[in-house]
Amino acid sequence: MTRLPEGLAAALDDGVRTWSFDELHAEVDALAARFTAQGTRVLATLMDNAPAWVVADFAAAQAGIVHVPLPVFFTPEQIGHALRAAGADTVLTPESLAVNWAGAPTSVCTIAHRSLAIVRLPGVPPPMPAGTSKITFTSGTTGAPKGVCLSDGAMRQVAEGLVTAMGPLDIRRHLCALPFAVLLENISGVMAPLLRGATCIVRPLEQVGLTGSSSFDAARFHALVAAEQPHSLILLPQMLRAWVGYVMQSGQRVPASLRMVAVGGAAVGWKLLQAAHAVGIPAYEGYGLSEGASVQTLNLPGADRPGSAGRVLPHAQLRIAGDGEVEVAGSLFSGYLGSAQVPPSWWPTGDLGELDRDGFLHIKGRKKHVLITAFGRNVSPEWVETALRSESVIAQAVVFGDGEPALSAVLWPVRADASDAALQAAVDAANGTLPDYARIARWLRGRADFNAASGMSTTNGRPQRATILQLHADGLAKAPHTTA
């Protein structure tokens, strides 16, 4: 496992107290021993950001067990799928959530001054790639998110690569702004800073201003940043967009302590980066994927090209295939959960891109149609469209939202005389079956039936997405948000 520094310097700060590196080691040792004694093989964590999460992550690695971090914004169905797929035999969660497993053997323990429940499940680990240390489940392009199996070595490579690349910035205080279950924050915002000997400032996500996966209070976030004076942050594009807007409107000043605000998870755009720099936010775009154990490229102060995803980091390799697809090597995953297929030495990312003469990567789009919201959530539009068409009022639906903070849809009713209220009720019902990042925030009635005659579908019924968006873009922009 990744061995952290030792000593009395602060490793974690939750606003109430701090834990030195020596105290963190003691907490990790005690929890790892408990996992070993009780025979845990696959640990799932379901909790808010807290020092206890960090302790559990390192304890699992030390005990040689598999850690399955679960985002709190997953639906119960997605959580159940992940637990079954990974064969989790232990869940570490707040006592308030342990009731979801009523009847399962449960004990209470104190980790980093927090009382948590340890729930034992009859899970049996399935076959998984040798050396699997962590299984990260994608945000879910469908209702059954895919498990990416990562080794401790691959994750350590990424953390060490980031420490090397960011060494000149002398980062000593990192404010954790994303959920720890998100691999980007887990590795880049916890493992790398701690390996560097820096302090991780850990707060519940509500204090950071983040609710669910896609709701962000920029004023609350700014107040926390101003109070804590961090050197670095990691943000999603929509979080940066909201923060820039708040600073511009309020006239607040960005703390001079900030040296690096890494932005990733979805396309950022050079205009947003320019606006951020204009108000004093040192924002720099990066690029990566779970199959590469998080980040592969990053812009840095002194090596920055706005509009690009940056240069390749020390732990990674990158090339462009003949068809323009970006391929990466280096810190690759070990395979997908439930699949015996061994990943190739060069992993095809599904992204189209090019390298300029100075080695900066420019992403040009996706080979296959997957929406990536401004909050970095991957969503298959077909998944959401199926939920919408499951409602008896809706005959056809096409979902949009790539690069947007929320999804929108163009709908065609089963009956032409269906009221807007009936369509809204159907959207509300569909939204109720979906996680927050996959819900429809605004919709518009189609201007014609989705068929070949109108040009909005192929002869075999597949929607012509570009045509539909072109015909309805102005209306979608003006459509009111749903109340669901």
C-alpha positions in Angstrom: 0.0 0.0 0.0 1.0 3.7 -0.3 3.0 4.5 2.8 2.3 8.0 4.1 4.8 10.3 5.8 5.1 10.2 9.6 5.4 12.9 12.2 3.3 15.5 14.0 2.4 17.6 11.0 -1.3 17.9 10.4 -2.6 15.3 7.9 -6.4 15.9 8.3 -8.4 18.9 9.5 -12.1 18.6 9.9 -12.7 22.1 11.3 -13.0 20.8 14.9 -9.7 19.0 15.3 -6.7 17.9 13.4 -5.0 14.5 13.1 -1.2 14.4 12.7 0.3 11.8 10.4 1.2 9.7 13.4 -2.4 9.8 14.7 -3.6 8.9 11.2 -1.3 5.9 11.1 -2.6 4.8 14.5 -6.3 5.1 13.4 -5.4 3.1 10.2 -3.6 0.4 12.1 -6.5 -0.1 14.5 -9.2 -0.3 11.8 -7.1 -2.6 9.6 -6.6 -4.9 12.5 -10.4 -5.0 13.1 -11.1 -5.7 9.4 -8.6 -8.6 9.5 -10.0 -10.0 12.8 -13.6 -10.1 11.5 -12.6 -11.6 8.2 -13.6 -8.8 5.9 -12.7 -9.4 2.2 -14.7 -6.7 0.4 -15.5 -3.4 2.2 -18.1 -1.0 0.9 -18.2 2.5 2.3 -21.3 4.7 2.1 -20.7 8.0 3.9 -20.2 11.7 3.6 -16.7 13.2 3.4 -15.0 12.9 6.7 -11.6 11.9 8.2 -13.2 8.5 9.0 -13.6 7.9 5.2 -9.8 8.5 4.7 -9.0 6.2 7.6 -11.2 3.4 6.1 -9.6 3.8 2.7 -6.1 3.4 3.9 -7.1 0.7 6.4 -8.6 -1.4 3.6 -5.4 -1.1 1.6 -3.2 -2.0 4.6 -5.4 -5.0 5.4 -5.2 -6.2 1.8 -9.0 -6.1 1.3 -11.0 -4.6 -1.6 -12.5 -1.2 -1.0 -15.8 -0.3 -2.8 -16.5 3.4 -2.3 -20.2 4.2 -3.0 -21.4 7.7 -3.8 -24.2 8.9 -1.5 -26.0 10.2 -4.6 -26.5 6.6 -6.0 -30.0 5.4 -5.9 -30.9 2.4 -3.6 -31.1 0.3 -6.8 -27.6 1.3 -7.9 -26.2 0.7 -4.4 -27.7 -2.7 -4.3 -26.3 -3.5 -7.7 -22.8 -2.5 -6.7 -22.9 -4.4 -3.4 -24.1 -7.6 -5.2 -21.7 -7.2 -8.1 -18.7 -6.7 -5.8 -19.8 -9.4 -3.3 -19.4 -6.9 -0.4 -19.4 -8.6 3.0 -19.0 -5.4 5.0 -20.6 -2.0 4.8 -19.2 1.0 6.8 -21.9 3.7 7.1 -23.5 6.1 9.5 -25.9 4.5 12.0 -28.7 6.4 10.4 -28.2 4.6 7.1 -27.6 1.2 8.6 -31.3 0.7 8.9 -31.3 0.0 5.2 -29.9 -3.4 6.1 -32.3 -4.1 9.0 -31.7 -7.6 10.4 -28.1 -7.8 9.2 -25.5 -8.3 12.0 -24.4 -4.8 13.0 -21.8 -3.4 15.4 -20.8 0.2 16.2 -17.3 1.5 16.2 -15.6 4.9 16.6 -13.3 6.0 13.8 -11.6 9.3 13.8 -14.0 10.5 16.5 -17.0 9.5 14.5 -19.5 6.8 15.5 -20.2 4.5 12.5 -22.0 1.2 11.9 -20.3 -1.9 10.6 -22.9 -4.0 8.8 -22.0 -7.6 7.9 -23.5 -9.0 4.7 -23.5 -12.6 3.3 -21.7 -11.4 0.2 -19.3 -13.7 -1.5 -16.6 -11.9 -3.6 -16.8 -12.9 -7.3 -13.8 -13.6 -9.4 -11.9 -10.3 -10.0 -8.5 -9.4 -11.5 -5.5 -10.3 -9.3 -4.3 -7.5 -7.1 -7.6 -5.6 -7.1 -7.5 -3.1 -4.3 -10.4 -0.8 -5.1 -13.5 -1.1 -7.3 -14.8 2.3 -8.4 -18.2 2.3 -9.9 -18.8 4.8 -12.7 -21.5 7.4 -12.2 -23.7 5.2 -14.3 -24.3 5.7 -18.0 -27.1 3.2 -17.2 -28.9 2.2 -14.0 -26.3 -0.6 -13.4 -23.0 1.3 -13.1 -19.8 -0.6 -14.2 -17.2 -1.6 -11.7 -13.6 -0.6 -12.6 -11.0 -2.7 -10.8 -7.8 -0.9 -9.7 -4.6 -2.1 -8.1 -2.8 -0.3 -5.4 0.2 0.1 -7.7 -1.8 1.9 -10.4 -3.3 4.3 -7.9 0.1 4.9 -6.3 1.6 5.7 -9.7 -1.0 8.4 -10.3 -0.5 9.9 -6.9 3.3 10.0 -7.2 3.0 11.4 -10.7 0.9 14.3 -9.4 3.3 14.9 -6.5 6.2 15.2 -9.0 4.3 17.4 -11.5 3.0 19.7 -8.8 6.1 19.8 -6.7 7.1 23.4 -7.7 3.7 24.7 -6.4 4.6 23.5 -2.8 1.0 22.6 -2.0 0.5 22.4 1.8 -3.3 22.8 2.2 -5.8 21.0 0.0 -9.5 21.6 0.4 -11.5 18.5 -0.5 -14.5 19.8 -2.5 -15.7 16.6 -4.3 -17.1 13.4 -2.8 -14.4 11.0 -1.8 -16.2 8.2 -3.6 -15.4 10.1 -6.8 -12.0 8.7 -8.0 -10.7 12.1 -9.0 -10.8 13.4 -5.4 -9.9 10.1 -3.9 -6.6 9.9 -5.6 -5.8 13.5 -6.6 -7.3 15.2 -3.6 -6.5 12.7 -0.8 -3.8 10.3 -1.7 -1.5 12.7 -3.6 -1.6 15.6 -1.0 -1.1 13.2 1.9 1.8 11.5 0.1 3.3 15.0 -0.4 2.9 15.6 3.4 0.2 18.2 2.9 -2.9 18.8 5.0 -6.3 17.7 3.6 -9.1 20.0 4.8 -12.1 17.7 5.1 -15.7 19.0 5.5 -19.1 17.4 5.0 -20.2 18.1 1.4 -23.1 20.3 2.5 -20.5 22.7 4.1 -18.7 22.7 0.8 -22.0 23.7 -0.9 -22.4 20.4 -2.8 -25.7 18.6 -2.5 -26.4 15.3 -4.3 -24.3 15.1 -7.5 -25.4 18.2 -9.3 -26.5 21.0 -6.9 -23.9 23.6 -5.8 -24.1 26.6 -3.6 -21.3 28.9 -4.7 -21.8 31.4 -1.9 -21.4 28.8 0.8 -18.4 27.3 -1.1 -16.7 30.7 -1.4 -17.1 31.4 2.3 -15.4 28.2 3.2 -12.5 28.8 0.8 -12.1 32.3 2.2 -12.1 30.9 5.8 -9.7 28.0 5.2 -7.2 29.7 2.7 -6.3 26.5 0.9 -3.5 26.2 -1.7 -5.4 23.8 -4.0 -8.8 22.6 -5.0 -10.4 20.2 -7.5 -13.7 21.3 -9.1 -16.1 20.1 -11.7 -16.8 22.6 -14.6 -20.2 23.6 -13.4 -18.8 24.3 -9.9 -16.2 26.5 -11.4 -18.8 28.3 -13.6 -21.0 28.9 -10.6 -18.1 30.2 -8.5 -16.9 32.6 -11.2 -20.4 33.9 -11.5 -20.7 34.4 -7.8 -17.4 36.2 -7.5 -18.3 38.5 -10.4 -21.7 39.4 -9.1 -20.8 39.7 -5.4 -17.5 41.6 -5.8 -15.9 39.1 -3.4 -12.2 38.5 -3.6 -10.6 35.1 -4.2 -8.1 34.2 -1.5 -4.6 34.8 -2.6 -3.5 31.5 -1.0 -4.8 29.6 -4.0 -2.1 28.2 -6.3 -3.9 25.6 -8.2 -7.6 24.9 -9.0 -7.7 21.7 -11.1 -10.9 21.3 -13.2 -11.9 18.0 -14.7 -14.7 15.5 -15.1 -16.1 17.1 -18.3 -15.1 19.7 -20.9 -14.3 23.1 -19.4 -14.0 25.5 -22.3 -11.4 28.3 -22.7 -13.9 31.1 -22.1 -14.7 29.8 -18.6 -11.0 29.4 -17.8 -10.3 33.0 -19.0 -13.2 34.3 -16.8 -11.8 32.4 -13.9 -8.3 33.8 -14.3 -9.8 37.3 -14.7 -11.3 37.1 -11.2 -8.2 35.6 -9.6 -9.1 31.9 -9.7 -6.0 29.9 -10.9 -8.0 27.3 -12.8 -6.3 24.7 -15.0 -8.0 21.9 -17.0 -7.0 18.2 -16.9 -8.2 15.0 -18.4 -8.5 11.4 -17.3 -10.7 8.4 -16.9 -11.4 5.7 -14.3 -9.7 3.1 -16.5 -6.5 5.1 -16.2 -6.9 5.3 -12.4 -8.0 9.0 -12.6 -6.0 11.8 -14.3 -3.6 11.5 -17.2 -3.0 15.0 -18.4 -3.0 18.4 -16.7 -2.4 22.0 -17.4 -0.1 23.6 -14.8 1.1 27.2 -14.0 3.9 27.9 -16.5 2.7 25.0 -18.7 -0.8 26.0 -19.6 -2.7 26.1 -22.9 -6.4 27.1 -22.2 -8.7 25.0 -24.3 -6.5 22.0 -24.1 -6.5 19.2 -21.5 -2.8 19.8 -20.7 0.3 17.7 -21.2 0.7 14.1 -20.2 1.7 13.6 -16.5 4.8 11.6 -15.4 2.9 8.4 -14.7 1.1 8.2 -18.0 1.6 7.7 -21.7 -0.6 8.9 -24.5 -1.0 8.5 -28.2 -3.6 9.2 -31.0 -4.8 6.2 -33.0 -5.2 6.3 -36.7 -8.9 7.1 -36.4 -8.2 10.0 -34.0 -9.1 8.1 -30.8 -7.0 8.9 -27.7 -5.3 5.9 -26.2 -3.5 5.9 -22.8 -1.0 3.6 -21.1 0.7 3.4 -17.8 -1.5 3.4 -14.7 -4.2 1.3 -16.3 -7.0 -0.6 -14.5 -6.8 -4.3 -14.0 -10.2 -5.0 -15.7 -13.9 -4.7 -15.3 -15.7 -6.4 -12.5 -17.3 -9.6 -13.8 -15.2 -9.7 -17.0 -12.3 -12.0 -17.6 -11.0 -9.8 -20.4 -7.5 -8.4 -19.7 -7.2 -4.7 -20.7 -4.7 -4.1 -23.6 -1.5 -2.3 -22.8 -2.9 0.8 -24.6 -6.5 1.5 -23.6 -8.9 3.1 -26.1 -10.6 5.9 -24.3 -13.5 6.5 -26.6 -12.5 10.1 -26.9 -11.3 11.7 -30.1 -8.4 14.1 -29.8 -5.2 15.5 -31.1 -1.8 16.5 -29.8 -0.4 19.8 -30.8 3.3 20.4 -31.6 4.0 21.3 -27.9 2.4 18.1 -26.6 -0.9 19.5 -25.3 -3.9 17.3 -25.7 -7.0 18.7 -27.3 -10.2 16.6 -26.9 -12.5 16.8 -29.9 -15.5 14.7 -28.8 -16.7 11.1 -28.2 -16.7 8.2 -30.6 -19.9 6.9 -29.1 -22.9 9.0 -27.9 -22.6 9.5 -24.2 -23.6 12.7 -22.5 -21.2 14.2 -19.9 -22.9 16.9 -17.9 -21.1 20.0 -16.6 -21.0 18.2 -13.2 -19.0 15.4 -14.8 -21.8 12.7 -14.7 -21.8 10.3 -17.6 -25.3 9.6 -18.8 -26.5 7.4 -21.6 -29.4 9.3 -23.2 -31.1 6.0 -24.1 -31.4 5.1 -20.4 -33.3 8.2 -19.6 -35.3 8.1 -22.8 -36.4 4.6 -21.9 -37.6 5.8 -18.5 -39.6 8.6 -20.2 -41.2 6.4 -22.8 -42.2 4.0 -20.0 -44.8 6.6 -19.1 -48.0 6.0 -21.0 -48.4 9.6 -22.1 -45.0 9.8 -23.9 -44.5 8.1 -27.2 -41.0 9.4 -28.1 -38.3 11.2 -26.2 -34.8 12.5 -27.0 -32.5 13.6 -24.3 -29.8 16.3 -24.4 -27.4 17.8 -22.0 -23.7 17.3 -23.0 -21.7 20.0 -21.2 -24.9 21.4 -19.5 -25.6 21.4 -15.8 -28.8 19.4 -16.2 -30.5 17.3 -18.8 -33.3 18.4 -21.2 -35.7 16.5 -23.4 -37.8 16.9 -26.5 -41.0 14.9 -26.1 -43.7 13.6 -28.5 -46.9 12.5 -26.8 -48.9 9.4 -27.6 -52.0 11.6 -28.2 -51.7 15.0 -29.8 -54.2 16.5 -27.4 -52.2 15.5 -24.3 -51.9 18.5 -22.1 -48.6 20.0 -20.9 -49.7 19.1 -17.4 -50.0 15.5 -18.3 -46.5 15.5 -19.9 -45.1 17.2 -16.9 -46.6 14.6 -14.6 -45.0 11.9 -16.8 -41.6 13.6 -16.6 -42.0 13.9 -12.8 -42.8 10.2 -12.6 -39.8 9.2 -14.7 -37.6 11.5 -12.7 -38.6 9.7 -9.6 -37.0 6.5 -10.9 -33.7 8.2 -11.8 -30.7 9.5 -9.8 -30.6 13.3 -9.5 -27.9 13.6 -12.2 -30.0 11.7 -14.8 -33.3 13.6 -14.2 -34.9 15.9 -16.8 -34.7 19.6 -15.7 -36.5 21.1 -18.7 -38.5 19.7 -21.6 -40.2 20.8 -24.8 -43.0 19.4 -26.8 -41.7 18.3 -30.2 -42.7 20.3 -33.3 -43.4 17.2 -35.3 -43.5 13.4 -35.0 -40.1 11.8 -34.8 -40.2 9.9 -38.1 -38.3 9.7 -41.4 -40.9 12.0 -43.0 -40.1 14.9 -40.6 -36.3 14.1 -40.9 -36.1 13.5 -37.1 -35.5 9.8 -37.3 -34.0 7.2 -39.6 -36.2 4.8 -41.6 -35.6 2.2 -38.8 -36.7 4.6 -36.1 -33.5 5.8 -34.7 -33.6 9.5 -33.7 -31.6 11.9 -35.7 -30.3 13.7 -32.6 -28.5 16.5 -34.4 -31.6 17.4 -36.4 -33.9 17.3 -33.4 -31.5 19.5 -31.4 -31.2 22.0 -34.3 -35.0 22.3 -34.6 -35.6 22.7 -30.9 -32.5 24.4 -29.4 -34.2 27.8 -29.2 -37.2 26.4 -27.5 -35.2 24.3 -25.0 -33.2 27.3 -24.0 -36.4 29.1 -23.0 -38.3 26.1 -21.5 -39.1 26.4 -17.8 -37.4 24.1 -15.3 -39.4 21.2 -13.9 -40.3 21.3 -10.2 -39.5 17.6 -9.6 
